Amino acid sequence: MEKKRQKESQTNVVSFIPNGDYYYKKSIQSMNSGQMDKAYKYLKRAIDLSPDDPMILLQLAIMELEGQRFEEAYDLLYHAHQIDPDEPEIVFYMAEISGCIGMIHDAKRFAEAYLEMEPEGAYADEATEILDFVKFEKDDFEELEGTSEDLYRQEQARRCMEKGDFPEAIELLEQLIEDKPEFWSAYNNLALAYFYIGEAEDAKILLNRVLRENKGNLHAICNLAVIAYYEKNDEDLEGLLEVLTKIQPYAWEHRYKLGATLALIGQYDVAYKWLRSMQKRGYSGDAGFYFWLSHAAYFSGHEESSRNAWAQLIELDPEKEGFEPWRQLDSTFELDALEHDREYILEKLQSEYESDRIFGLFLLSRSAHKQEILSHPKWINVEHYGPFEKLFLAYALGHKFDEKNKLEASFLRAVKVPEVLFEQYGKLTTVVVPMFQMWFVLCERALDGNYRFTNPAAIAGANDYLFRTSRMLKVTKKAIAEQYEISVSTLTKYIEEILDFLPESEEQ
């Protein structure tokens, strides 16, 4: 009888597998009770389960928009609109997000479309306000090249560049240019991508082509100036500065580009003139705008203006705290170095992967936040460290190692490898960080395998070569050997040696 009851009970069990709609409803309940963090979490889960539900996409986009995460919001809304182009609410928010990211013509187009769909709709007043804004500000916006699809593809490429995925960005931009031969902004971005992977000559050829076919293109002139500045080509830079300092741009986009470029290359007085002119006219910029305005102001003698701009920057990007221009007098151009990014180092130190943690400890040795991080009671937990982590912590603390001790001598040679890479690249940026991450994965496995690291310069060159080839970047063994002052045969030897320590997924 008991067995029969158990059998009946089993057959009456209802299988419950939550779907996207379930989590969407949970998110709405959380919103109604003011639990926005929970609502956001539920919506993210709903998207995972129902990635093509336009209303779930819309709701998450609205939350991203309210959090001023405009790029994420645009991606979600764009996807939702592709799925359901006739949903009025999606159309309205396409107008809203387009205005937020500067796609002013799309903002106008979508606002008009919404009013045609629902002249008395819930968002009619807001749509009208968008059109009024466009009408009032239309003279300040440059006529954009390309369609929304073109701009979206270019935005995808830009994000790839921010992540350091330059081959993917280059592929996207080259295809875009093939489809749109006069889409000049794509040429400018492609030139920057070439420059970031070390193909400066290709970048300059592309930029000069833009200037031949689209005379006076400000972005191309600015990009050539930046390249000349980094290459220390004073003759070219002087000629380009002569042009840039005479330009009188009207459009906000051009003022921003000119001001930021001049600030980057140290022409602070003129940079401040253009960036401050935008602020006086009510321009509400992004974090980058306030970053360069603050620097231009401070180094041109406008300290109060600099501090005010920095305060606005911190509101938008709190992680920049500690990088104020008045604290960086030695070199303003080290501000983008990740070894001075406290949050980045903490992320590494708290990673579940040992290779990340030893990377973080190495960066700590060079960081402006070293003392602050070491002093914090929870950020460094020696009790949970393994032997390799303790060696890297000792290195960060400036411990004097015994070179007669085989283990310590081997460790010193291991840590010399990223030191050599730093000497080659100057600082840790998003462009080169994947190469350093690759090294610390190798390093962890090599230390565990009692590798002796006999030639740090050659190992650094081998690591550099393997990284570039894994990203399908143009490189030869001869060029790497010359860069690291070793022979091609020595480079080849150490490439073969460290290949043994690559994870299997890297070897495939």
N, C-alpha and C positions, 0 to 999 in steps of 0.2 A: 504493500500500500504506500509506504514511504517512497519507494523508488518511483512509483507512478506519479506521486505528487511532485517529485523533483523533475520528472520528465515534462509534466504539464507546465511547471514553472519555467523551464528552459525554453519551451516553445512559445511562451508568451513574452519573452524578452524582446524589447524593441531596440533594434540597432540604431544608435544615434551617432552620426558623423556630421559635425558642424560644417556648414557651407558658408560662402561669402555673405549671403543674405542674413544668416544668423549673426555673424560678427558685425555686419552693418547695423542691424537693429540694436545690438549691444552698444555700439558706438553712439547711436542716437540717445539711448537711455543715459549713457554716461554724460553726454553733452547737456541733457536736460537737468542733470543733477550737479552740473558744474565741474565734473571730473574730466577736464580736457586732456590730461595726459593719458588716462585710460581710453578715452574716445579715440585719440590718435593711434594708440597701440592696436585697438580693435579694428580701426580702418585699415591699417597696414596689413593686418592679418586677413581682412576681407579681400583686399586687393590680391594677396597671394593666392587665395582660393578662387576668386572670380576676377581675373585680370582684365576681362573685356566687358565688365558691367559699367556702362557710362555714368550711372548715378553714383556708384561707389567711387569711381574715379573723380567725379565732380566734387563729392563731399570731402575727399582727402585733399584735393586741390585747393578747396576753400580754406582748409586748415593750414596748408602750406603757405597760402597767400597771406593769411592773418599773421603767420609767423615770419613774414617777409622773406620766405624762401622762394623767391620768384622763379628761379630756374626749374625747381622741382614742380612748382604749381603749373608752369607752362607745359612741361612734358605731359603731365596728367591731363590737363585740359585739351591739349592738342590731340591726345589719344582718344579722349572721350568724344571730341568733335568729329574725329574721323569715323568713329563708330555710329554716332547719332548726330548728324549735322542739323537736324530739324528740331532739336530740343532747345526751346528758348532760353532756359536758364544757363545752359552750357554756352550758348551764343553770347549772352550778356557777360559771362565771366571771361570769355575769350577777349571781349572788348576791354574788360578791366585789367587782365594780366598783360595784354598787349601794350596798354598805356604804361603800366608799371615798368616794363623792360625796354621802353623807348620805341616800340614798333607802332608809331603814332598813326600811320595810315591804316594799319590793321585795326587799331582801336576805333577809328572812325567807321571803318567798314562794318565791323561787328556790331557797333552801337546802332548804326542805321538798320542793319538786318534785324536786330532785336525789336526795334520800334515798329518795323514793318510787320513782324510776327505778332507782337502784343503791344499795340499803341497805348493801352491802359494797363499794362502788366505791372507786376510787383516791382520791377526794376526800371520802370519807364522814366522816373525822375532822375535816377542815377545815370541812365543811358543818355539822357538829355544833357546832364552835366558833363559827361565825357565829350559830347559833341561841342558844347560851349567851350570847354577847355581847349580842344583841338583848334577851334576857330580862333580863339584868342592867342594861342601860342604857335600857330602854324608857321609864322615867319622864322621861328627859332629852331625849326626842325629841318634838317637837310632831307631832300628827296631821296628816299632809300632805293638802293639798287635791288633788283630781284623780287621774287614773289615771297610769300610767307614760307613756302616750302624751301626755297633757296636759303632764306635766313635761318630757318630751323636747322638745315643741314650744316650751315656754317657754325651755328651755336653748338651743335654736337661736336664738331671738330675742335672748337675752342675748349670745350670741357675735356676732351681727350688730351689736349696740350697741357691743361692745368694738372691733370693726373700724371703727366710725364709719358703718356702713350703717344709719342710723336709719329711712329709709323702709321698708326690708325688715323691720326689727324691728317697726315699727308695724303693718305689714300682718299679720304673723304673730300679734301680740298682739291686734289687733282681731278677727281671725278666731277666735282662741282664746276671747276673751270672748263673742263671739256664740254659740259652741258651748257654753260653760260660763259662764253669767251670774253664778255665785257663786264663780268662781275668783279670789279676792281678790289673790293674789300676782301674777297676770297684770295686774290693774289697776294695782298698784304699779309694776311694771316699765314698763307703757305710760306711766304718768305721768312716769317718769324720761325715757323716750324723747322725750316731748313737750317736757319741760324742756330737754333737750340740743339740740333744734332751735330753741329760742327761743320755744316756745309755753308760757310759764310759766302763763298764765291757764288754758289747757286742762288743764295738769297739776294745778293746784290744784283745779279743778272736779272732776276725776276722783278725786283723793285725798279730797276732802270727801264725795263720793258713797260712797266706801268706808267712811268713818267713820259716815255715816248708816245704812248698811245692814249694817255689820259693826263695831259699836261697840267702841272700844278697840283697833282694829287698830294694833299697835305700828309696823309698817313704814310705814303711812300717816302716822302722827304724825311719825316720824323724817324721812320724805321732805319733809313740809311744813316741818320745822325747817331742813333743808338749803336748801330754796328760799328761805326767809325770810333765812337767813344770807347767801346769795349775793346776794340782792336788797337787803341791808342794811335789811331791814324790822324794826327793833329792837322795835317794839311787838308784832308777831306772834311774833317769836322769843322774847321774854320770856314770853309766855303759854304757848307750846309747851314751853319749858324748865321752866316751873313744873310742867307735867304730867310731862315725862320724868324729872325728878329725883325724883319721888315713886313712879315705877313700880318694882316689885320683881319682875322677871322670874325665872322658874325655868328654863324651857327654854333650852338652850344657844344655839339659833338667835336667840332674843330677846335674850339677854345680849350676844351678838356684835354684833347690829344696833345695840343701844342703845349699847354701848361704842364702837363705831366711829363712830357718828353724833356722840356727845358729844366724841370726840377731834377729829373733823373741824372742829367748830364751836368748839373751844378750851376745852371744859369738861373739862380733863384729870383733875382729882381724881376725879370721879365715873366718868369713862371708865375710869380705871385700876382703880377698885374692881371694876367688872364684868368687865373683861377678865382681870384678875389672878385673880379668883375662879374663872374657867374654867380657867386654867392650874394653879391649886392642886389642882383636882379631876381633873387628868390630861388635860385637853383638848389634843389634838395638832392644832394649827390649820394653816391654809394660810398662804401668804406674806402675804396681807392682814391676817390676825389678828396676826401678829408685827410687822408694820409699825405698826399702830395701837397695839398694846401697848407697843412701844418708845417711840413718841412720847408716849403718855399717861404712861408711867412717867417719862420724862426731864423733861417739863415739869411734873410734879407732885412732883419732888424725889427720885425713886427711880432714881438714875443706874445703880447696879449692875444692877438689874432690867432697865433699858432696854438696857444693853449686852448682857446675856444674851439678851434677846429679839431684838436685832438680829443677834447671832451665829447664832441659829436661822433668821432670815429669810435671811441670806446663804447658808446651806446650801441653802435651797429656791430662792432666786433670786439667784445671784451678781451679776447685773447691777445690783442695788441698791447695790453697794459704792460709796462716795463720797457717798451721800445720807443719811448718818447724821443724826439730829435735832440732835446737838451741833454739826454743821457747817452747820446751816440755821437759825440763830437768827433771821435777818431775817424769814423767812416760811416756815412749815412747809407752806404750801399750794402752794408752787412745786415740790414734789417730783415732781409728775406732769407737769411741763413737759418736753417732748421736747428743748428746746434744752439741757437739762442731762442728757440721756441719752447717755452716751458711746457705747454700742453702736449706738444709732440713728444718730448722726452719722457714725460710722465706716462703717456700712452704706451711707449716702448717698455718702460720699466714695469708696467703692470700687465704686460702681455702674458698670455698663457704659453708662449713659445720662448725657450731659452735663448735662441738666436736673437730674438728681438730684445730681450732683457740685457744681453751683453752689449748689443748695439747701443741701447740707451745708456748704459754705464760708460761706454766709450765716449758718447756725445757729452755726457755729464762732465767729463774731464775738460772739455773745451767751452762749456756753457757759461754765459753771464749769470745764469740762475743756479750755478753749482752750490753755493753756500745755502741758498734758500731751500733747495731740494734736500740737501744733506741734513739740514736742521729740522726738517719736518718729521714728526714722530712716526708717520705711517708710510711715507713714500719709499723709504729704504728699509727692507726687512731682512737683515743679515741672517737671522735664524733660519729662514727658508731658502737661503742661497746655496747652490751647489758649489763645488770647488772652482769651476771656471768663472762663475759669477763673482766669487770672492776675489779672484785674481784681478778681474776687471774693476771691481770696486777699489781694491788697493791701488790700482793704476790711477783711477780717478782721484783718489786721495793724495796722490803724489808719493806713494810708497817707493822706497829705494830697493830695487830687486837685486838679488845676488846672482850675478852672471855666471858664477862658478857652479851654481845649482842648475842641473840639467833642465828640470821642469821650468824654473823661472826664466832661464835663458831662452828656452823654446818659446815661452809665452811672450817675452819681449820681442822676439822676431815676428811672432804672429801679430802683435799689436802694431808693429812697424808697418805692416801692409796697409791698413787704412790710413796711417800717417802719410805714407807715400801718396796714396790716392788724394788725400787732402792737399798735399803740396801741388799735385797736378791740377786740381779743380778749384782750389782757393777757398771754397766754403761748400756747405751742404745745402743744395737747393732741390726742389722737386724734380729737376731734370736728372740729377745724378743719384738721388737717394735710392732708386731701385738697384743700382750697381753696388752701393754699400750694403744694402739688405742682402743681396746675393752673396757678398763676401762673408757676412756674419753667419749665414747658413753654412757655407763651406767651412768657416773657421770652427764652428761648434763641432762639426763632424770630424774635422782634421785634428783638433785637440783631443777628441775622444779616441781617435785612432793613433795617438802618439806621434803625429807627423812633426817633423823637426823644423819646418819653415826656414830652410837654409839660405834662401835668397829672397828677401822681402820685396825688393824692387821688381824682380822677375815675376814673382807671384802676383804682385799688384798689376803688372802688365798683362799677365795671363788672365786674371779676373776681369780686367777691363775688356780684353779681346773677346772673352766668352760672353760677357754681357752684351757687347755691341752686336756680335753675330747672332745672339739669341733674339735680339730686337730687329734683326735684318737691316742693320745700319751698314752703310758702306765703310769698310775698314779692311786694311791689309796687315799681315803680320809685320811687314817691313816698317810700316808707319808706326805701329805700336812699339816695336823694338827701338826705333829712333826716339820716340817720346819718352821711354823709360830707360834709355841709354844702356841697352843690352843687345846681344846678338839675336838674330832670328832663330838660330838653333837653340839658344838658351830659352827663349820665349816658348818655342815648341815643346821643349822638355817639360817646362812647368805647366803648360796647358794640359799635357797628358797626365801629369801627376795630380793636379787638382780636379781633373775630370772624375777621378775615382771617388771624390767626396761630394759630387753633385747628387742630390736626391734623384731617384729614378725618374720622377716626373719631369725633371729638368733635362735628362739625357735623351728623352724621346723626341 
